[in-house]
Amino acid sequence: VEQHGVVDGIYRLSGVSSNIQRLRQEFDGERCPDLRRDVYLQDIHCVSSLCKAYFRELPNPLLTYQLYDKFADAVAIQMEEGRLVKIKEVLKELPAPHYR
């Protein structure tokens, strides 16, 4: 996505709905669509939109409900070094599939 798009705001802009659905169907069917196809390179936002939808539709978020408060506390730390240390500590608490 970052290689083929304007990085600033690329994850905030939505792709064309029909392209997003086409890409979703390819992932559901082939499980490995060619993201270098013109249709996706011309609408790189459809790739980022589908990625956001995937994470939004997970039954338990990637960073889990159980660790939400710890993540919120970690990112609120003002000093960057301390913030990074705390975030790494919380990441180690994630269930193995989420951590991977």
JODAMO-V767312 format. One record per backbone hydrogen bond with DSSP energy under -1.0 kcal/mol. NH is the residue of the N-H (numbers start at 0). CO is the residue of the C=O. Records with the same first field share a line. If there is no record, write none. Layout:
# JODAMO-V767312
NH=CO + CO
This chain:
# JODAMO-V767312
9=6
11=8
12=8
19=15
20=16
21=17
22=18
23=19
24=20
25=21
26=22
27=23
28=24
29=25
30=25
34=32
36=33
39=36
40=36
41=37
45=42
47=43
48=44
49=45
50=46
51=47
52=48
53=49
54=50
55=51
56=52
63=60
67=64
70=66
71=67
72=68
73=69
74=70
76=73
82=78
83=79
84=80
85=81
86=82
87=83
88=84
89=85
90=86
91=87
92=89
93=90
98=94
99=95
